[in-house]
Amino acid sequence: MHTKEKTSNVVIRFIIAVIVAAYVLFPFFLVVINSCKDTSSITANPIGFNGISLSQLGQNLLDVIYNTHFLFWQAFGYSVIITALSLVLLAVLGAMAAWVICRNHTKWSTVIYFTFIASMIIPFQVVMLPLISTFRDTGKFIGIPMLQSVPGIIFAYLGFGGAMTVFILNGFIKGIPMDLEEAAAIDGCSPEQTFFMIIFPLLKPVITTVTILNGMWIWNDYLLPSMMLGQNGAVKTLPVAVQAFVGSYVKQWNLILAAALLAIVPMIVLFLFAQKQIMEGMIEGAVKG
């Protein structure tokens, strides 16, 4: 009797998992099949298989890569630079902030920590208009353009991604014994040496997780770059550059979807290779927190 109940539970869970997976993967399915069509086939039946051709997929990809308005390689390069620099700074600065907050048991450290937590629940739509005016005024004050520039968008990602980074790293650091730091201090290590030589290497699993999660967000983000970089600026990420195929009266759907496919493939490959590290880091951070 119990065996039949367990079997039925497994079947039900499997069916639910298949339904959820199909629901989640359906948009990606549409991108893939419509990247293999021309615009007329997409317009006639976007969810059908009529008009699918590998030769058409190759033609669409070539049209995207060598399009003079899209500038694929330039947008790809800016996406790589912005994502890589943002991730490095988030990992280093976030780990430093989390360590200081975790080890300083004062009311101010508690206030700062809960300020980070509170900032995670503020919708981006609430701050996006003040953000643009603030960055514009800040750029004028310091003499460094913060809009339509790589430093500006990186600084914005540090602000929006810092809260989650500190939150996850703080939970992991709580599980690191204080004895290690006390032993380092007895051996004459400065706080900086203690952090970079002892604490930071121990954070590798959770930093890998945070880096991958932030990387997928930054790479695929559209709203923040579209506001800060603009549609007509020299600096464009891949999601923003796709707008080149969207006209006032004509939308080149085959090229839009082929460009979207090119943009998401690197993140899919990264996730497939790093999913083990993501799960390990999340589990260790949760247990130690």
Protein Blocks (a to p, Z undefined) as FASTA:
>chain_A
ZZmmmmmmmmmmmmmmmmmmmmmmmmmmmmmmmmmpcfklmmmommbcghiafklmmmmm
mmmmmpcklommlmmmmmmmmmmmmmmmmmmmmmmmmmmmmmmccfklmmmmmmmmmmmm
pcfklmmmmmmmmmmmmmmmnopafbhpfklmmmmmmmmmmmmmmmmmmmmmmmpcfklm
mmmmmnopafklmmmmmmmmmmmmmmmmmmmmmmmmmmmpmklmmmmnopmbmbdcfklm
mmmmpcfkbccfklmmmmmmmmmmmmmmmmmmmmmmmmmmmmmmmmmZZ
